[in-house]
Amino acid sequence: MLDTRYRIEGISPLRGEISLGGAKNAALPCMCAALLTDEEVVLKNVPAISDVYSLLDIFTFLGVEHEFEGNTLKIRAENLECKTIPHDLVKKLRASILLLGPLLARCGEVKMAYPGGCVIGKRPVYAHIDSLVQLGAEDISNDEVLHLKGDIKNGEVILPEFSVTATENILMAAAHGNHEVHIKLAASEPHVQDLCNLLVGMGANIKGIGSHDLIIKGSKLSGAEHSVTTDYLEAGFFALAGILTGGDLRIKGFREEQMVSFLKTLTSLGAMWDLEDSVLHVKGGKSLKACNVKTNVFPGFPTDLQAAIGVAMTQASGVSRVFERMFEGRLGYLFELEKMGAHVEILNAHQALIIGPTQLRGRTVTSNDIRAGAGMVLAGLCARGETLITDVQYIERGYEKLEEKLRSVGARIERIEDGQVDSAHDYNKVERQKDSSM
């Protein structure tokens, strides 16, 4: 496999207008919901990213027809085959866990290898299995295969945690057929709400959308047409990119109700922004100040923007604190920031201090996961000199044509393949020699 990388020449102000694409975290569960009917489901605003294509590979294996063109995806599961999904198909993305609910509901049984995806801390499947067992499924899984069987029944599900994907699995399982299910401690993230809206369009009745208490009355679901919500994580990335590069950027398709905590954090940082008619306008050039961020379930600060805000903290005056409540593996990107000159003190697996402002310097750094990789892109954009980011296959699982969008507003970034990295390597070597002599 080719080693694809990003090369960034930093400190180029981003100016212009960006249109947000569809949210990966909404598109994937909506795709899985299409398996609940034998009629065609049309999804618009679907990002053309590797996670979407990996899920479509599984659909092909299951005999599901699909056509993907121009961000419009047509899915028809009339000839769905109920068979064991092997490891080589599910290892590429964690979101393959979202097949549990719809396949159990549609087939009465689901067998699949354990999902793969990013390594960002313990992400057990317990919440999924426990919740589906509460609805009548029998768990006969072993160390190699997830295996559930049985018919969904009416009842109440109390989730063991505010799990987004477990909530989505229960929603899909309950929406298929003549059931009434009450979900307590449900996740309420924008992508969960988007799935609910699709299921309602397919014929389900769902009360409490946007809350932690959902009541689903299922039915025989039909085909539907649905536009996937814009990506609030992409919105946060571009907002910070504009601010950290001293730019002047307008972000179209911004949904304030999805970003209340993020906007409050921008204000705490002292960043310049205003919002009008779903267009977020950000400007750089103003000195940033230290702040504290604690990730939390929606509507709290998103864990998927924690690395991005951590990069911003390196440019803020004072001591900032980041508290990652959700995953114990999400602070690994800070070691990469330290290579670039950031002053970081990691207190434990969940908390760190970031002391700024620090002029970051271009280095060769890696992408630990999708969102950490996006954070390293931000670091490269505001660093002095040339930054080379490796393992960008992680980034491209979640961001569609990221380097093209950045170039369109003035970033000096290129996507390079193996064998084209000598100049960046030489640059970093010279910079390290300079640093050691200072």
MIFISE-803810 format. One record per residue (C-alpha): residue number from 0; x, y, z. Coordinates in nm, 2 decimals, m for minus. Layout:
NODE num     c1     c2     c3
NODE NUM      X      Y      Z
...
This chain:
NODE num     c1     c2     c3
NODE   0   0.00   0.00   0.00
NODE   1   0.13   0.34  m0.09
NODE   2   0.24   0.57   0.19
NODE   3   0.02   0.88   0.12
NODE   4   0.11   1.19   0.30
NODE   5   0.03   1.56   0.32
NODE   6   0.30   1.82   0.28
NODE   7   0.21   2.17   0.42
NODE   8   0.39   2.50   0.40
NODE   9   0.26   2.69   0.70
NODE  10   0.14   3.04   0.79
NODE  11  m0.07   3.11   0.48
NODE  12  m0.38   3.30   0.58
NODE  13  m0.70   3.12   0.46
NODE  14  m0.94   3.35   0.29
NODE  15  m1.26   3.29   0.10
NODE  16  m1.56   3.06   0.13
NODE  17  m1.60   2.70   0.22
NODE  18  m1.91   2.49   0.18
NODE  19  m1.95   2.21   0.43
NODE  20  m2.00   1.85   0.31
NODE  21  m2.22   1.58   0.46
NODE  22  m2.13   1.43   0.79
NODE  23  m1.96   1.09   0.80
NODE  24  m2.11   1.01   1.13
NODE  25  m2.46   1.07   1.00
NODE  26  m2.41   0.91   0.65
NODE  27  m2.29   0.57   0.78
NODE  28  m2.59   0.49   1.01
NODE  29  m2.83   0.63   0.74
NODE  30  m2.67   0.38   0.50
NODE  31  m2.73   0.10   0.74
NODE  32  m3.09   0.21   0.79
NODE  33  m3.15   0.15   0.42
NODE  34  m3.11  m0.22   0.49
NODE  35  m3.44  m0.22   0.68
NODE  36  m3.65  m0.20   0.37
NODE  37  m3.65  m0.38   0.03
NODE  38  m3.74  m0.05  m0.13
NODE  39  m3.49   0.21  m0.26
NODE  40  m3.35   0.46  m0.02
NODE  41  m3.18   0.77  m0.17
NODE  42  m2.93   0.96   0.04
NODE  43  m2.80   1.30  m0.07
NODE  44  m2.50   1.49   0.05
NODE  45  m2.31   1.17   0.12
NODE  46  m1.93   1.24   0.15
NODE  47  m1.71   1.04  m0.09
NODE  48  m1.47   0.91   0.18
NODE  49  m1.30   0.58   0.24
NODE  50  m1.54   0.48   0.53
NODE  51  m1.84   0.51   0.30
NODE  52  m1.67   0.29   0.03
NODE  53  m1.57   0.04   0.30
NODE  54  m1.93   0.01   0.41
NODE  55  m2.04  m0.02   0.04
NODE  56  m1.80  m0.32   0.01
NODE  57  m1.99  m0.49   0.29
NODE  58  m2.32  m0.41   0.11
NODE  59  m2.19  m0.57  m0.21
NODE  60  m2.09  m0.88  m0.01
NODE  61  m2.45  m0.89   0.13
NODE  62  m2.61  m0.86  m0.21
NODE  63  m2.73  m0.51  m0.16
NODE  64  m2.75  m0.30  m0.48
NODE  65  m2.61   0.05  m0.47
NODE  66  m2.52   0.34  m0.70
NODE  67  m2.30   0.63  m0.58
NODE  68  m2.25   0.94  m0.79
NODE  69  m2.20   1.30  m0.72
NODE  70  m2.26   1.27  m0.34
NODE  71  m2.60   1.09  m0.41
NODE  72  m2.62   0.73  m0.30
NODE  73  m2.90   0.50  m0.40
NODE  74  m2.94   0.18  m0.20
NODE  75  m3.18  m0.11  m0.26
NODE  76  m3.16  m0.41  m0.02
NODE  77  m3.44  m0.61  m0.19
NODE  78  m3.20  m0.91  m0.23
NODE  79  m3.02  m0.88   0.11
NODE  80  m2.83  m1.20   0.19
NODE  81  m2.82  m1.29   0.56
NODE  82  m2.47  m1.43   0.60
NODE  83  m2.16  m1.40   0.82
NODE  84  m1.95  m1.09   0.75
NODE  85  m1.58  m1.18   0.76
NODE  86  m1.30  m0.99   0.93
NODE  87  m1.14  m0.86   0.62
NODE  88  m1.45  m0.65   0.55
NODE  89  m1.52  m0.51   0.89
NODE  90  m1.17  m0.45   1.01
NODE  91  m1.14  m0.12   0.82
NODE  92  m1.41   0.07   1.01
NODE  93  m1.56   0.08   1.35
NODE  94  m1.89   0.18   1.20
NODE  95  m1.95  m0.17   1.08
NODE  96  m2.09  m0.23   1.43
NODE  97  m2.40  m0.04   1.30
NODE  98  m2.50  m0.35   1.10
NODE  99  m2.60  m0.53   1.42
NODE 100  m2.94  m0.36   1.46
NODE 101  m3.07  m0.36   1.11
NODE 102  m2.95  m0.72   1.02
NODE 103  m3.09  m0.86   1.34
NODE 104  m3.42  m0.69   1.27
NODE 105  m3.43  m0.79   0.90
NODE 106  m3.28  m1.14   0.92
NODE 107  m3.35  m1.25   1.28
NODE 108  m2.98  m1.32   1.32
NODE 109  m2.65  m1.15   1.26
NODE 110  m2.30  m1.29   1.26
NODE 111  m2.00  m1.08   1.20
NODE 112  m1.63  m1.04   1.30
NODE 113  m1.55  m0.77   1.55
NODE 114  m1.52  m0.43   1.40
NODE 115  m1.19  m0.24   1.34
NODE 116  m1.13   0.13   1.29
NODE 117  m0.93   0.39   1.49
NODE 118  m0.76   0.30   1.81
NODE 119  m0.86   0.58   2.05
NODE 120  m0.92   0.40   2.37
NODE 121  m1.15   0.12   2.48
NODE 122  m1.45   0.10   2.26
NODE 123  m1.62  m0.22   2.37
NODE 124  m1.93  m0.37   2.21
NODE 125  m2.09  m0.44   2.54
NODE 126  m2.34  m0.15   2.52
NODE 127  m2.46  m0.29   2.18
NODE 128  m2.50  m0.65   2.29
NODE 129  m2.65  m0.56   2.63
NODE 130  m2.91  m0.33   2.47
NODE 131  m3.02  m0.58   2.20
NODE 132  m3.04  m0.85   2.46
NODE 133  m3.28  m0.63   2.65
NODE 134  m3.50  m0.63   2.34
NODE 135  m3.51  m1.01   2.32
NODE 136  m3.19  m1.11   2.13
NODE 137  m2.99  m1.41   2.23
NODE 138  m2.62  m1.35   2.26
NODE 139  m2.42  m1.64   2.14
NODE 140  m2.10  m1.45   2.05
NODE 141  m1.75  m1.59   2.10
NODE 142  m1.40  m1.45   2.09
NODE 143  m1.39  m1.44   1.71
NODE 144  m1.75  m1.36   1.61
NODE 145  m2.03  m1.14   1.72
NODE 146  m2.35  m1.35   1.70
NODE 147  m2.70  m1.25   1.79
NODE 148  m3.03  m1.41   1.71
NODE 149  m3.39  m1.37   1.79
NODE 150  m3.69  m1.15   1.73
NODE 151  m3.72  m0.79   1.86
NODE 152  m3.99  m0.74   2.12
NODE 153  m4.16  m0.44   2.28
NODE 154  m4.01  m0.30   2.59
NODE 155  m3.77  m0.06   2.75
NODE 156  m3.40  m0.03   2.69
NODE 157  m3.17   0.13   2.95
NODE 158  m2.84   0.20   2.78
NODE 159  m2.54   0.14   3.01
NODE 160  m2.38   0.46   2.87
NODE 161  m2.45   0.75   2.64
NODE 162  m2.33   0.54   2.34
NODE 163  m2.40   0.70   2.00
NODE 164  m2.37   0.38   1.79
NODE 165  m2.56   0.17   2.05
NODE 166  m2.84   0.42   2.04
NODE 167  m2.84   0.40   1.66
NODE 168  m2.85   0.02   1.66
NODE 169  m3.15   0.02   1.89
NODE 170  m3.33   0.28   1.69
NODE 171  m3.28   0.08   1.37
NODE 172  m3.38  m0.25   1.53
NODE 173  m3.69  m0.10   1.69
NODE 174  m3.81   0.09   1.38
NODE 175  m3.85  m0.23   1.18
NODE 176  m4.17  m0.41   1.24
NODE 177  m4.47  m0.36   1.48
NODE 178  m4.27  m0.27   1.79
NODE 179  m4.28   0.00   2.06
NODE 180  m3.95   0.06   2.23
NODE 181  m3.85   0.31   2.49
NODE 182  m3.48   0.40   2.50
NODE 183  m3.35   0.57   2.82
NODE 184  m3.01   0.73   2.84
NODE 185  m3.00   0.76   2.46
NODE 186  m2.73   0.97   2.29
NODE 187  m2.86   1.29   2.13
NODE 188  m2.58   1.39   1.89
NODE 189  m2.67   1.56   1.56
NODE 190  m2.60   1.24   1.37
NODE 191  m2.84   1.04   1.60
NODE 192  m3.10   1.30   1.52
NODE 193  m3.03   1.28   1.15
NODE 194  m3.09   0.90   1.16
NODE 195  m3.41   0.95   1.35
NODE 196  m3.53   1.19   1.08
NODE 197  m3.45   0.93   0.81
NODE 198  m3.64   0.66   1.00
NODE 199  m3.94   0.89   1.04
NODE 200  m3.93   0.95   0.66
NODE 201  m3.93   0.57   0.61
NODE 202  m4.24   0.53   0.82
NODE 203  m4.13   0.50   1.19
NODE 204  m4.28   0.71   1.46
NODE 205  m4.02   0.86   1.70
NODE 206  m4.08   1.09   1.99
NODE 207  m3.82   1.28   2.18
NODE 208  m3.57   1.34   1.90
NODE 209  m3.28   1.54   2.03
NODE 210  m3.33   1.43   2.39
NODE 211  m3.20   1.14   2.60
NODE 212  m3.54   0.97   2.61
NODE 213  m3.67   0.82   2.29
NODE 214  m3.99   0.63   2.21
NODE 215  m4.00   0.44   1.88
NODE 216  m4.31   0.29   1.72
NODE 217  m4.20   0.07   1.44
NODE 218  m4.37  m0.03   1.12
NODE 219  m4.31  m0.19   0.78
NODE 220  m4.06   0.06   0.65
NODE 221  m4.06   0.20   0.30
NODE 222  m3.81   0.37   0.08
NODE 223  m3.73   0.74   0.13
NODE 224  m3.52   1.03   0.01
NODE 225  m3.30   1.20   0.27
NODE 226  m3.03   1.47   0.27
NODE 227  m2.75   1.39   0.52
NODE 228  m2.68   1.68   0.76
NODE 229  m2.37   1.89   0.72
NODE 230  m2.06   1.79   0.91
NODE 231  m2.03   2.00   1.23
NODE 232  m1.68   1.85   1.29
NODE 233  m1.57   1.97   0.95
NODE 234  m1.72   2.31   1.04
NODE 235  m1.51   2.32   1.36
NODE 236  m1.20   2.23   1.17
NODE 237  m1.23   2.50   0.91
NODE 238  m1.33   2.76   1.17
NODE 239  m1.01   2.70   1.36
NODE 240  m0.81   2.68   1.04
NODE 241  m0.92   3.03   0.95
NODE 242  m0.85   3.17   1.30
NODE 243  m0.51   3.00   1.35
NODE 244  m0.38   3.11   1.01
NODE 245  m0.48   3.48   1.06
NODE 246  m0.73   3.43   0.78
NODE 247  m1.08   3.56   0.69
NODE 248  m1.31   3.26   0.62
NODE 249  m1.68   3.22   0.56
NODE 250  m1.82   2.87   0.63
NODE 251  m2.15   2.79   0.46
NODE 252  m2.40   2.53   0.59
NODE 253  m2.31   2.60   0.95
NODE 254  m2.58   2.48   1.20
NODE 255  m2.57   2.68   1.52
NODE 256  m2.78   2.43   1.72
NODE 257  m2.52   2.17   1.66
NODE 258  m2.22   2.39   1.78
NODE 259  m2.33   2.58   2.08
NODE 260  m2.05   2.45   2.30
NODE 261  m1.79   2.50   2.03
NODE 262  m1.89   2.86   1.97
NODE 263  m1.88   2.93   2.35
NODE 264  m1.52   2.80   2.34
NODE 265  m1.43   3.02   2.05
NODE 266  m1.56   3.31   2.26
NODE 267  m1.35   3.20   2.56
NODE 268  m1.04   3.18   2.34
NODE 269  m1.10   3.54   2.23
NODE 270  m1.15   3.45   1.87
NODE 271  m1.34   3.67   1.63
NODE 272  m1.65   3.52   1.48
NODE 273  m2.01   3.60   1.38
NODE 274  m2.30   3.39   1.24
NODE 275  m2.57   3.50   0.99
NODE 276  m2.80   3.28   0.78
NODE 277  m2.61   2.96   0.84
NODE 278  m2.27   3.12   0.74
NODE 279  m2.01   3.13   1.01
NODE 280  m1.75   3.41   0.95
NODE 281  m1.42   3.38   1.13
NODE 282  m1.12   3.61   1.13
NODE 283  m0.77   3.56   1.27
NODE 284  m0.52   3.81   1.38
NODE 285  m0.65   3.87   1.73
NODE 286  m0.44   3.74   2.02
NODE 287  m0.59   3.42   2.17
NODE 288  m0.62   3.36   2.54
NODE 289  m0.60   3.03   2.74
NODE 290  m0.91   2.84   2.82
NODE 291  m1.03   2.51   2.97
NODE 292  m1.22   2.25   2.77
NODE 293  m1.39   1.94   2.89
NODE 294  m1.54   1.70   2.63
NODE 295  m1.88   1.57   2.70
NODE 296  m2.19   1.41   2.54
NODE 297  m2.39   1.64   2.32
NODE 298  m2.46   1.92   2.36
NODE 299  m2.12   1.94   2.54
NODE 300  m1.79   2.00   2.36
NODE 301  m1.74   1.72   2.10
NODE 302  m1.46   1.47   2.17
NODE 303  m1.40   1.47   1.80
NODE 304  m1.29   1.84   1.81
NODE 305  m1.07   1.79   2.11
NODE 306  m0.74   1.76   1.91
NODE 307  m0.83   2.06   1.70
NODE 308  m0.89   2.28   2.00
NODE 309  m0.57   2.14   2.16
NODE 310  m0.38   2.28   1.86
NODE 311  m0.55   2.62   1.91
NODE 312  m0.44   2.62   2.27
NODE 313  m0.08   2.61   2.17
NODE 314  m0.14   2.96   2.01
NODE 315  m0.32   3.10   2.32
NODE 316  m0.15   3.31   2.59
NODE 317  m0.14   3.13   2.93
NODE 318  m0.21   2.78   3.06
NODE 319  m0.50   2.59   2.90
NODE 320  m0.64   2.27   3.03
NODE 321  m0.80   2.00   2.82
NODE 322  m1.00   1.72   2.99
NODE 323  m1.09   1.43   2.76
NODE 324  m1.39   1.26   2.94
NODE 325  m1.48   1.01   2.66
NODE 326  m1.17   0.81   2.55
NODE 327  m0.84   0.75   2.73
NODE 328  m0.64   0.72   2.41
NODE 329  m0.72   1.06   2.27
NODE 330  m0.43   1.27   2.39
NODE 331  m0.17   1.08   2.18
NODE 332  m0.15   1.37   1.93
NODE 333   0.01   1.59   2.20
NODE 334   0.33   1.39   2.16
NODE 335   0.33   1.49   1.79
NODE 336   0.27   1.85   1.89
NODE 337   0.57   1.84   2.12
NODE 338   0.78   1.74   1.82
NODE 339   0.67   2.07   1.67
NODE 340   0.77   2.27   1.97
NODE 341   0.45   2.28   2.18
NODE 342   0.48   2.31   2.56
NODE 343   0.26   2.03   2.69
NODE 344   0.22   1.86   3.03
NODE 345   0.02   1.54   3.03
NODE 346  m0.13   1.49   3.37
NODE 347  m0.29   1.15   3.31
NODE 348  m0.46   0.96   3.03
NODE 349  m0.75   1.21   3.03
NODE 350  m0.60   1.55   3.12
NODE 351  m0.32   1.78   3.00
NODE 352  m0.20   2.13   3.03
NODE 353  m0.10   2.33   2.72
NODE 354   0.12   2.64   2.77
NODE 355   0.12   2.90   2.51
NODE 356   0.17   3.08   2.29
NODE 357   0.43   2.87   2.11
NODE 358   0.55   2.92   1.75
NODE 359   0.52   2.57   1.61
NODE 360   0.78   2.44   1.37
NODE 361   0.74   2.21   1.07
NODE 362   0.82   1.85   1.14
NODE 363   0.73   1.50   1.02
NODE 364   0.44   1.39   1.23
NODE 365   0.18   1.12   1.22
NODE 366  m0.20   1.08   1.22
NODE 367  m0.30   0.87   1.52
NODE 368  m0.67   0.86   1.42
NODE 369  m0.91   1.06   1.20
NODE 370  m0.95   1.36   1.43
NODE 371  m0.60   1.36   1.56
NODE 372  m0.48   1.36   1.20
NODE 373  m0.70   1.66   1.13
NODE 374  m0.55   1.83   1.43
NODE 375  m0.20   1.78   1.29
NODE 376  m0.32   1.94   0.96
NODE 377  m0.42   2.25   1.17
NODE 378  m0.08   2.24   1.34
NODE 379   0.09   2.23   1.00
NODE 380  m0.12   2.52   0.87
NODE 381   0.00   2.75   1.16
NODE 382   0.36   2.62   1.19
NODE 383   0.67   2.79   1.05
NODE 384   0.82   2.59   0.76
NODE 385   0.72   2.26   0.61
NODE 386   0.52   1.99   0.79
NODE 387   0.49   1.63   0.66
NODE 388   0.20   1.43   0.79
NODE 389   0.21   1.06   0.75
NODE 390  m0.07   0.80   0.77
NODE 391  m0.33   1.03   0.62
NODE 392  m0.54   0.73   0.53
NODE 393  m0.69   0.79   0.87
NODE 394  m0.78   1.15   0.79
NODE 395  m0.93   1.05   0.45
NODE 396  m1.17   0.81   0.63
NODE 397  m1.35   1.12   0.76
NODE 398  m1.28   1.42   0.54
NODE 399  m1.37   1.45   0.18
NODE 400  m1.10   1.61  m0.04
NODE 401  m0.96   1.80   0.25
NODE 402  m0.65   1.92   0.08
NODE 403  m0.85   2.04  m0.22
NODE 404  m1.08   2.25   0.00
NODE 405  m0.79   2.39   0.19
NODE 406  m0.60   2.49  m0.13
NODE 407  m0.92   2.66  m0.26
NODE 408  m0.89   2.91   0.02
NODE 409  m0.52   2.97   0.00
NODE 410  m0.35   2.68   0.20
NODE 411  m0.02   2.55   0.06
NODE 412  m0.09   2.18   0.10
NODE 413  m0.03   1.89  m0.13
NODE 414  m0.11   1.52  m0.13
NODE 415   0.20   1.32  m0.21
NODE 416   0.27   0.95  m0.27
NODE 417   0.57   0.73  m0.17
NODE 418   0.90   0.84  m0.31
NODE 419   0.81   1.21  m0.32
NODE 420   0.91   1.31   0.03
NODE 421   1.28   1.38   0.01
NODE 422   1.26   1.76   0.03
NODE 423   1.04   1.75   0.35
NODE 424   1.28   1.50   0.50
NODE 425   1.58   1.72   0.43
NODE 426   1.40   2.03   0.56
NODE 427   1.31   1.86   0.89
NODE 428   1.67   1.74   0.93
NODE 429   1.81   2.09   0.88
NODE 430   1.56   2.24   1.12
NODE 431   1.65   1.99   1.39
NODE 432   2.01   2.08   1.35
NODE 433   1.93   2.45   1.38
NODE 434   1.73   2.38   1.70
NODE 435   2.01   2.18   1.86
NODE 436   2.26   2.46   1.80
NODE 437   2.04   2.73   1.96
